[in-house]
Amino acid sequence: MSISAPIFAPARSPLTLALLVLPQASILEVASTLDPLRSANRHLGHEAYRWRVVTPDGAAAPLTCGLELPSHGPLTAAEGADALIAIVGFRQSEVATPQLIRDLNRLAPRFQAVGGIDAGPWVLARAGLLNGYRATVHWEDLEDFAAAHPQIDTQPDRWIIDRNRFTAGGAAPAADLMLHLIAQRHGQALARQVAQSFLTTPRPGHEPQVLAPAPALLDPRVAAAIARMETRLDAPETAAQTARAVGLSPRRLETLFAQGLQTTPAAHALSLRLAAARRLVTDTRHPLAEIALRTGFSSPSALSRAFKAKYGTSPSALR
């Protein structure tokens, strides 16, 4: 097991974090990072955690919800903090400019630890800051991230700490990571108090980001069928094959899907494939032929027909 950075160790001195928030980040990811620390300060009765928000140009960052997040200044204003956390959402290849990447590479050694949330690991990876480390990224990007950065040990975990680097797959894992930070610095009792303030239960980093629906909410055989569909987007099987794999007749599986999801197995599988195709169309620059292949369609035209029937527009028009 790798040794964590000093920020993840018992301490009496205040911890200062600098959050590098890029345009098109999510307000939920910012709040998931900061609010557990704010709550910890409240329970402790003193300012054990401090933070400042920085942006690439020092201007307010426009978030995905339409609000603008005020900034304390450009990236250089992060200097003096103990750790730097890059919070990044959509269009990271555009909003993280080459100049920002160079500045990150130059400034990173000045912090005890550097982390990334959601698409933040993409930005850290482009700066060469995750080479030789274990890291995670939002589950929708795992395959592309691993292919683009083979020098990084990419894992599907919720959050990962590897020496002086830490990464989280999104908003909820970021909150879990902050609760772990609080537990390491001030004890499990405080971390539990903070978690209870938000009516949540922290989850460990090694858990997968996407879990099957709870059996209490969905028949476990339906959950197993959905899990099979999600892992076979590029090579979908027939509903009959799925039924046999989970130990049911096709008719029985159809009945369970109708009761639990008000749809058919075939329709649900198609919906999963089209949702994946839509993410790839909007969030990547992959050619439509590659997107069709990765989502189980025989050709771009087959993808376009199914896509337009569901979303009312073609993949090329949406892009």
GULOVO-203607 format. One record per residue (C-alpha): residue number from 1; z, y, x. Coordinates in Angstrom, 2 decimals. Layout:
BEGIN
+-----+---------+---------+---------+
:   k :      up :   north :    east :
+-----+---------+---------+---------+
: NUM :       Z :       Y :       X :
...
+-----+---------+---------+---------+
//
This chain:
BEGIN
+-----+---------+---------+---------+
:   k :      up :   north :    east :
+-----+---------+---------+---------+
:   1 :    0.00 :    0.00 :    0.00 :
:   2 :   -0.94 :    3.42 :    1.36 :
:   3 :    1.74 :    6.04 :    1.95 :
:   4 :    1.65 :    8.94 :   -0.51 :
:   5 :    1.57 :   12.58 :    0.50 :
:   6 :    4.94 :   14.36 :    0.94 :
:   7 :    4.53 :   16.10 :   -2.43 :
:   8 :    5.18 :   12.68 :   -4.03 :
:   9 :    8.65 :   12.31 :   -2.53 :
:  10 :   12.17 :   13.49 :   -3.45 :
:  11 :   12.53 :   17.19 :   -2.71 :
:  12 :   14.74 :   20.17 :   -3.45 :
:  13 :   12.29 :   22.89 :   -2.46 :
:  14 :    9.86 :   24.27 :   -5.06 :
:  15 :    6.35 :   22.81 :   -5.19 :
:  16 :    3.40 :   25.20 :   -5.50 :
:  17 :    0.09 :   23.91 :   -6.85 :
:  18 :   -3.23 :   25.74 :   -6.80 :
:  19 :   -5.60 :   24.74 :   -9.60 :
:  20 :   -9.26 :   25.29 :   -8.83 :
:  21 :  -10.73 :   25.47 :  -12.34 :
:  22 :  -14.51 :   25.48 :  -12.59 :
:  23 :  -16.58 :   26.78 :  -15.52 :
:  24 :  -17.06 :   24.20 :  -18.30 :
:  25 :  -13.74 :   22.50 :  -17.60 :
:  26 :  -11.61 :   21.41 :  -20.55 :
:  27 :   -8.57 :   23.37 :  -21.65 :
:  28 :   -6.85 :   20.05 :  -22.39 :
:  29 :   -7.15 :   19.02 :  -18.73 :
:  30 :   -5.63 :   22.31 :  -17.59 :
:  31 :   -2.78 :   21.96 :  -20.09 :
:  32 :   -2.22 :   18.29 :  -19.22 :
:  33 :   -1.74 :   19.32 :  -15.61 :
:  34 :    0.44 :   22.39 :  -16.12 :
:  35 :    2.53 :   21.75 :  -19.22 :
:  36 :    4.47 :   18.76 :  -17.84 :
:  37 :    5.45 :   20.97 :  -14.90 :
:  38 :    6.41 :   23.83 :  -17.21 :
:  39 :    8.54 :   21.42 :  -19.25 :
:  40 :   10.18 :   20.05 :  -16.11 :
:  41 :   11.19 :   23.59 :  -15.11 :
:  42 :   12.68 :   24.09 :  -18.58 :
:  43 :   14.75 :   20.91 :  -18.39 :
:  44 :   15.87 :   21.65 :  -14.82 :
:  45 :   16.80 :   25.23 :  -15.60 :
:  46 :   15.01 :   26.59 :  -12.54 :
:  47 :   11.49 :   26.99 :  -11.15 :
:  48 :   10.94 :   23.72 :   -9.28 :
:  49 :    7.19 :   23.85 :   -9.92 :
:  50 :    4.96 :   26.87 :   -9.42 :
:  51 :    1.23 :   27.24 :   -9.86 :
:  52 :   -1.69 :   29.58 :   -9.61 :
:  53 :   -5.20 :   29.27 :  -11.06 :
:  54 :   -8.17 :   30.06 :   -8.85 :
:  55 :  -11.89 :   30.02 :   -9.61 :
:  56 :  -14.99 :   30.01 :   -7.42 :
:  57 :  -15.56 :   33.78 :   -7.74 :
:  58 :  -12.12 :   34.91 :   -8.84 :
:  59 :  -13.31 :   35.71 :  -12.37 :
:  60 :  -11.96 :   34.10 :  -15.54 :
:  61 :  -13.32 :   30.57 :  -16.04 :
:  62 :  -15.20 :   29.92 :  -19.31 :
:  63 :  -13.90 :   26.63 :  -20.72 :
:  64 :  -15.67 :   24.16 :  -22.98 :
:  65 :  -13.74 :   25.38 :  -26.03 :
:  66 :  -15.10 :   28.90 :  -25.64 :
:  67 :  -11.91 :   30.46 :  -24.25 :
:  68 :  -11.73 :   32.02 :  -20.81 :
:  69 :   -8.94 :   31.06 :  -18.42 :
:  70 :   -7.60 :   33.99 :  -16.35 :
:  71 :   -7.69 :   33.56 :  -12.58 :
:  72 :   -5.41 :   34.69 :   -9.77 :
:  73 :   -8.44 :   35.07 :   -7.51 :
:  74 :  -11.13 :   33.11 :   -5.63 :
:  75 :  -10.56 :   29.88 :   -3.75 :
:  76 :   -9.04 :   31.72 :   -0.79 :
:  77 :   -6.19 :   32.75 :   -3.11 :
:  78 :   -5.11 :   29.09 :   -3.12 :
:  79 :   -3.97 :   29.33 :    0.50 :
:  80 :   -0.24 :   28.91 :    0.89 :
:  81 :    0.04 :   26.37 :   -1.93 :
:  82 :    1.29 :   22.89 :   -1.16 :
:  83 :   -1.56 :   21.11 :   -2.95 :
:  84 :   -4.96 :   21.94 :   -4.38 :
:  85 :   -6.25 :   20.33 :   -7.59 :
:  86 :   -9.89 :   20.66 :   -8.64 :
:  87 :  -10.24 :   20.54 :  -12.44 :
:  88 :  -13.90 :   20.11 :  -13.29 :
:  89 :  -15.76 :   19.19 :  -16.47 :
:  90 :  -19.42 :   19.39 :  -17.38 :
:  91 :  -22.33 :   20.47 :  -15.13 :
:  92 :  -20.39 :   19.97 :  -11.92 :
:  93 :  -23.62 :   19.81 :   -9.89 :
:  94 :  -24.42 :   23.36 :  -11.03 :
:  95 :  -21.03 :   25.10 :  -11.16 :
:  96 :  -19.86 :   23.68 :   -7.82 :
:  97 :  -22.23 :   25.64 :   -5.59 :
:  98 :  -23.05 :   24.67 :   -1.98 :
:  99 :  -20.93 :   27.62 :   -0.82 :
: 100 :  -17.94 :   26.35 :   -2.81 :
: 101 :  -18.40 :   22.88 :   -1.31 :
: 102 :  -18.42 :   24.35 :    2.20 :
: 103 :  -15.33 :   26.41 :    1.46 :
: 104 :  -13.50 :   23.36 :    0.10 :
: 105 :  -14.31 :   21.36 :    3.21 :
: 106 :  -13.02 :   24.20 :    5.38 :
: 107 :   -9.81 :   24.90 :    3.45 :
: 108 :   -8.73 :   21.36 :    2.50 :
: 109 :   -6.80 :   20.66 :    5.75 :
: 110 :   -4.50 :   23.59 :    4.92 :
: 111 :   -2.93 :   21.72 :    1.99 :
: 112 :   -0.51 :   18.80 :    2.07 :
: 113 :   -2.61 :   17.04 :   -0.56 :
: 114 :   -5.87 :   17.57 :   -2.45 :
: 115 :   -6.68 :   16.14 :   -5.87 :
: 116 :   -9.37 :   16.07 :   -8.51 :
: 117 :   -9.31 :   15.58 :  -12.29 :
: 118 :  -12.15 :   14.39 :  -14.56 :
: 119 :  -15.28 :   15.46 :  -12.63 :
: 120 :  -13.13 :   16.97 :   -9.87 :
: 121 :  -13.60 :   13.86 :   -7.69 :
: 122 :  -17.37 :   14.55 :   -7.71 :
: 123 :  -16.72 :   17.95 :   -6.15 :
: 124 :  -14.24 :   16.56 :   -3.60 :
: 125 :  -16.70 :   13.79 :   -2.74 :
: 126 :  -19.53 :   16.28 :   -2.18 :
: 127 :  -17.22 :   18.09 :    0.24 :
: 128 :  -16.58 :   14.82 :    2.11 :
: 129 :  -12.90 :   14.89 :    1.18 :
: 130 :  -12.71 :   11.38 :   -0.32 :
: 131 :  -14.56 :    9.40 :    2.35 :
: 132 :  -12.52 :    6.32 :    3.20 :
: 133 :  -10.13 :    6.83 :    0.27 :
: 134 :   -9.56 :    4.99 :   -2.98 :
: 135 :  -10.44 :    7.24 :   -5.91 :
: 136 :  -11.28 :    7.28 :   -9.59 :
: 137 :  -13.34 :    9.51 :  -11.87 :
: 138 :  -13.92 :    9.78 :  -15.61 :
: 139 :  -14.98 :    6.36 :  -16.92 :
: 140 :  -18.38 :    7.63 :  -18.08 :
: 141 :  -19.21 :    8.49 :  -14.45 :
: 142 :  -17.78 :    5.49 :  -12.62 :
: 143 :  -21.08 :    3.67 :  -12.04 :
: 144 :  -22.98 :    6.76 :  -10.93 :
: 145 :  -20.09 :    7.95 :   -8.76 :
: 146 :  -19.81 :    4.61 :   -6.95 :
: 147 :  -23.57 :    4.48 :   -6.38 :
: 148 :  -23.71 :    8.06 :   -5.10 :
: 149 :  -20.68 :    7.70 :   -2.79 :
: 150 :  -20.53 :    4.18 :   -1.33 :
: 151 :  -18.14 :    5.46 :    1.37 :
: 152 :  -15.48 :    5.89 :   -1.33 :
: 153 :  -13.56 :    2.93 :   -2.77 :
: 154 :  -14.19 :    3.74 :   -6.44 :
: 155 :  -11.79 :    2.13 :   -8.92 :
: 156 :  -11.63 :    2.27 :  -12.76 :
: 157 :   -7.91 :    3.17 :  -12.74 :
: 158 :   -6.39 :    5.96 :  -14.84 :
: 159 :   -5.12 :    7.73 :  -11.72 :
: 160 :   -4.89 :    6.94 :   -8.03 :
: 161 :   -2.86 :    8.29 :   -5.14 :
: 162 :   -4.14 :    7.34 :   -1.69 :
: 163 :   -2.29 :    9.06 :    1.13 :
: 164 :   -3.00 :   12.80 :    0.78 :
: 165 :   -5.62 :   12.43 :   -1.95 :
: 166 :   -5.11 :   11.91 :   -5.67 :
: 167 :   -7.56 :   11.60 :   -8.54 :
: 168 :   -7.31 :   11.21 :  -12.32 :
: 169 :   -9.96 :   10.20 :  -14.86 :
: 170 :   -9.29 :   12.90 :  -17.45 :
: 171 :   -6.71 :   14.82 :  -19.45 :
: 172 :   -4.36 :   12.01 :  -20.50 :
: 173 :   -4.35 :   10.38 :  -17.03 :
: 174 :   -3.69 :   13.83 :  -15.53 :
: 175 :   -0.55 :   14.12 :  -17.66 :
: 176 :    0.52 :   10.63 :  -16.55 :
: 177 :   -0.06 :   11.62 :  -12.92 :
: 178 :    2.06 :   14.76 :  -13.33 :
: 179 :    4.84 :   12.71 :  -14.91 :
: 180 :    4.68 :   10.41 :  -11.88 :
: 181 :    4.90 :   13.45 :   -9.61 :
: 182 :    7.99 :   14.67 :  -11.49 :
: 183 :    9.57 :   11.21 :  -11.32 :
: 184 :    9.00 :   10.97 :   -7.58 :
: 185 :   10.42 :   14.43 :   -6.86 :
: 186 :   13.23 :   14.65 :   -9.42 :
: 187 :   13.80 :   11.16 :  -10.78 :
: 188 :   12.76 :    8.97 :  -13.69 :
: 189 :   15.31 :   10.51 :  -16.05 :
: 190 :   13.64 :   13.92 :  -15.87 :
: 191 :   10.19 :   12.39 :  -16.21 :
: 192 :   11.35 :   10.60 :  -19.37 :
: 193 :   12.75 :   13.84 :  -20.78 :
: 194 :    9.43 :   15.59 :  -20.19 :
: 195 :    7.47 :   12.69 :  -21.72 :
: 196 :    9.74 :   12.73 :  -24.78 :
: 197 :    9.14 :   16.46 :  -25.17 :
: 198 :    5.46 :   15.67 :  -25.73 :
: 199 :    6.14 :   12.50 :  -27.76 :
: 200 :    4.27 :   10.41 :  -25.24 :
: 201 :    4.86 :    7.40 :  -23.02 :
: 202 :    3.48 :    7.64 :  -19.47 :
: 203 :    1.06 :    4.95 :  -18.41 :
: 204 :    0.78 :    3.63 :  -14.86 :
: 205 :   -2.18 :    4.51 :  -12.72 :
: 206 :   -3.50 :    0.96 :  -12.33 :
: 207 :   -4.26 :    0.59 :  -16.04 :
: 208 :   -7.93 :    0.88 :  -17.04 :
: 209 :   -8.99 :    4.18 :  -18.56 :
: 210 :  -10.44 :    2.58 :  -21.69 :
: 211 :   -8.36 :   -0.04 :  -23.50 :
: 212 :   -9.39 :   -2.29 :  -26.38 :
: 213 :   -8.08 :   -1.21 :  -29.80 :
: 214 :   -4.57 :   -2.43 :  -30.54 :
: 215 :   -4.53 :   -5.69 :  -32.52 :
: 216 :   -2.31 :   -4.05 :  -35.14 :
: 217 :   -5.12 :   -1.59 :  -35.85 :
: 218 :   -8.07 :   -3.96 :  -35.51 :
: 219 :   -8.50 :   -7.71 :  -35.75 :
: 220 :   -8.24 :   -9.01 :  -32.15 :
: 221 :  -11.51 :  -10.93 :  -32.57 :
: 222 :  -13.28 :   -7.73 :  -33.53 :
: 223 :  -11.69 :   -6.00 :  -30.54 :
: 224 :  -12.93 :   -8.82 :  -28.30 :
: 225 :  -16.42 :   -8.50 :  -29.76 :
: 226 :  -16.43 :   -4.74 :  -29.15 :
: 227 :  -15.28 :   -5.27 :  -25.57 :
: 228 :  -18.22 :   -7.62 :  -25.02 :
: 229 :  -20.63 :   -5.07 :  -26.47 :
: 230 :  -19.26 :   -2.32 :  -24.22 :
: 231 :  -19.82 :   -4.40 :  -21.08 :
: 232 :  -23.35 :   -5.42 :  -22.09 :
: 233 :  -24.96 :   -2.09 :  -22.88 :
: 234 :  -27.82 :   -2.80 :  -20.50 :
: 235 :  -28.35 :   -6.38 :  -21.68 :
: 236 :  -27.24 :   -6.56 :  -25.34 :
: 237 :  -26.77 :   -9.93 :  -26.95 :
: 238 :  -27.45 :  -10.83 :  -30.55 :
: 239 :  -24.70 :  -10.65 :  -33.15 :
: 240 :  -24.81 :  -14.45 :  -33.39 :
: 241 :  -24.23 :  -14.77 :  -29.64 :
: 242 :  -21.31 :  -12.35 :  -29.82 :
: 243 :  -19.81 :  -14.26 :  -32.74 :
: 244 :  -20.00 :  -17.56 :  -30.87 :
: 245 :  -18.42 :  -15.98 :  -27.79 :
: 246 :  -15.35 :  -14.89 :  -29.78 :
: 247 :  -15.11 :  -18.19 :  -31.66 :
: 248 :  -16.45 :  -17.12 :  -35.06 :
: 249 :  -19.44 :  -17.76 :  -37.24 :
: 250 :  -21.88 :  -14.85 :  -37.57 :
: 251 :  -20.96 :  -14.48 :  -41.25 :
: 252 :  -17.23 :  -14.32 :  -40.52 :
: 253 :  -17.71 :  -11.72 :  -37.77 :
: 254 :  -19.81 :   -9.61 :  -40.16 :
: 255 :  -17.01 :   -9.79 :  -42.72 :
: 256 :  -14.36 :   -8.70 :  -40.20 :
: 257 :  -16.52 :   -5.80 :  -39.00 :
: 258 :  -17.09 :   -4.68 :  -42.59 :
: 259 :  -13.35 :   -4.79 :  -43.29 :
: 260 :  -12.23 :   -3.09 :  -40.09 :
: 261 :  -15.06 :   -0.71 :  -39.24 :
: 262 :  -17.22 :   -0.51 :  -42.38 :
: 263 :  -20.30 :   -1.50 :  -40.40 :
: 264 :  -22.08 :   -4.56 :  -39.01 :
: 265 :  -21.79 :   -5.97 :  -35.47 :
: 266 :  -25.46 :   -5.19 :  -34.79 :
: 267 :  -25.14 :   -1.60 :  -36.02 :
: 268 :  -21.98 :   -1.03 :  -34.00 :
: 269 :  -23.57 :   -2.41 :  -30.83 :
: 270 :  -26.59 :   -0.14 :  -31.33 :
: 271 :  -24.30 :    2.83 :  -31.89 :
: 272 :  -22.50 :    2.15 :  -28.59 :
: 273 :  -25.80 :    1.95 :  -26.72 :
: 274 :  -27.10 :    5.16 :  -28.25 :
: 275 :  -23.85 :    6.99 :  -27.53 :
: 276 :  -24.13 :    5.93 :  -23.88 :
: 277 :  -27.77 :    7.06 :  -23.84 :
: 278 :  -26.80 :   10.43 :  -25.28 :
: 279 :  -24.17 :   10.94 :  -22.56 :
: 280 :  -26.73 :   10.13 :  -19.88 :
: 281 :  -29.30 :   12.47 :  -21.42 :
: 282 :  -26.92 :   15.43 :  -21.64 :
: 283 :  -24.75 :   14.88 :  -18.57 :
: 284 :  -27.21 :   13.55 :  -15.95 :
: 285 :  -30.73 :   14.12 :  -14.71 :
: 286 :  -31.69 :   10.44 :  -14.78 :
: 287 :  -35.28 :    9.80 :  -15.93 :
: 288 :  -35.58 :    8.57 :  -19.52 :
: 289 :  -37.03 :    5.28 :  -18.26 :
: 290 :  -33.83 :    4.64 :  -16.29 :
: 291 :  -31.65 :    5.65 :  -19.24 :
: 292 :  -33.57 :    3.26 :  -21.50 :
: 293 :  -33.08 :    0.44 :  -18.98 :
: 294 :  -29.35 :    1.15 :  -18.59 :
: 295 :  -28.77 :    1.14 :  -22.35 :
: 296 :  -30.74 :   -1.99 :  -23.21 :
: 297 :  -33.99 :   -0.56 :  -24.58 :
: 298 :  -37.31 :   -2.10 :  -23.64 :
: 299 :  -39.01 :    1.25 :  -23.00 :
: 300 :  -38.48 :    5.01 :  -23.24 :
: 301 :  -40.42 :    5.02 :  -26.50 :
: 302 :  -38.11 :    2.39 :  -28.01 :
: 303 :  -35.13 :    4.48 :  -26.95 :
: 304 :  -36.70 :    7.64 :  -28.41 :
: 305 :  -37.34 :    6.03 :  -31.81 :
: 306 :  -33.77 :    4.74 :  -32.15 :
: 307 :  -32.33 :    7.97 :  -30.72 :
: 308 :  -34.22 :   10.18 :  -33.15 :
: 309 :  -33.27 :    7.98 :  -36.11 :
: 310 :  -29.56 :    8.44 :  -35.27 :
: 311 :  -29.38 :   11.98 :  -33.90 :
: 312 :  -32.36 :   13.65 :  -35.58 :
: 313 :  -33.95 :   14.66 :  -32.29 :
: 314 :  -35.59 :   12.97 :  -29.33 :
: 315 :  -33.85 :   12.50 :  -25.96 :
: 316 :  -36.31 :   14.85 :  -24.25 :
: 317 :  -35.82 :   17.56 :  -26.88 :
: 318 :  -32.02 :   17.29 :  -26.61 :
: 319 :  -32.17 :   17.55 :  -22.82 :
+-----+---------+---------+---------+
//
